[in-house]
Amino acid sequence: MNNARTHERLNTAKTSTWIADNIVSLIFVAFTVFGFLVSDGVTINFFLTELSSRFFRNAFLVLSLVIPVVAGLGLNFGIVVGAMSAQIAIAIVRYFEFGGVEGLVLTFVLALPIAGLFGYFTGALYNKTRGQEMIASLMVGYFANGLYQFLFLFVVGVIIKVPKTHPMIKPDGVGVRMTVDLVPVENGGLKYALDKIWEIPFMWAILIVFACILLLQLWKIYRNKNNPALYRYNKTMVLINAALSTAMIALSIYSILTNSRLMIIRKVPVVTGLLIVALCVFNELILRTKLGQDFRSVGQSQHIAEVSGINVDKTRIIATIMSTVFASWGQIMYLQNMGTLNTYGAHTQIGMFSVAALLVGGASTQKAGVKHAVIGTLLFNSMFIMSPEIGLSLFGNALLGEYFRTFMVYGVIGLALGLHVWRTNKKGKITLN
């Protein structure tokens, strides 16, 4: 009898924990479904087209947050420093009128040392503010933004002489214009320089992705069958993933063979997608290396890590540099897709939006992975698509949806921090009596 009660209490505790861990994700799923129910103007084609575009634009930025969380740095709002590094590199490339794939590669190369240097100083600051890294990252962003504006509003033109006639420069010759046109790639610019390298139809991309997922699940089953003691996995989740992948493959094949309406969805940028996949794989593989184990050890307990001989300060700096560099590359991917550089505003909300997206995927201040970043990017951008449509359908004003989006960004961050405190206080209080 006692065993039955104990088992029941354990199941109840697991259920409540699962709901608490995924409450934000569940809210966003419900919001998306609600949007489809009340919005007449939202078709599946429109939704998938917008979601695809937003995902490839933002996913790399969200993935750049994973390593700092694992290393115990919390939610790195300081990725805005990486975004500014990218914009400095873009400004240099566009000033000298480099474009196309060569110009894009040059932008990535220039952003690397700039972001790496800024990441080093940011990581050093985090080491001086242990336990308050998230607050420090916000302050870093504000301070760096001041230096950034000083560079583009004063240094360019006053200290670094530039011609007044250049299209990037203000008419008086001092400072960079508010908006810089990156120029379409076919005209020698950076706009779509990455996205236009190789594109395939959306349903073909779905077919390839889910075929890979299905093969991965089958490999897990085979691996576990031959080495059950060595390889363990959640059998239920593997079977669910395999069934879902099979269904999506069947849908994709049907759409391709019948040339259904789903085939008119915007094409998918393959190279952009491969870079996102590469970062996903990198985040997973690096955690299996000595450095990755150091990240985990430092994230779990800095004291124990120090006693074990790990250079905690160095490890935290490396994690910060990685995050900053990846964020700079993500911002480049974002801006080449947008086609314009909002010189003084493009970076301001990057940290907040990326952190919110990661939290929506089920991450926390102490736990984050690739799946959280991918799921969060999809769900968060689903909300961005649906909000104006819901506002228009219910209240006749799309702007209400815009205001709601801002509310949700800060609300998600606040809820996640509140849940973190709740879990910390609740930890260890569950008994089996």
Summary of the structure (lengths in Angstrom):
residues: 433
radius of gyration: 23.4
end to end distance: 12.4
largest distance: 85.5
contacts: 1448
relative contact order: 0.18
helix: 73%
strand: 3%
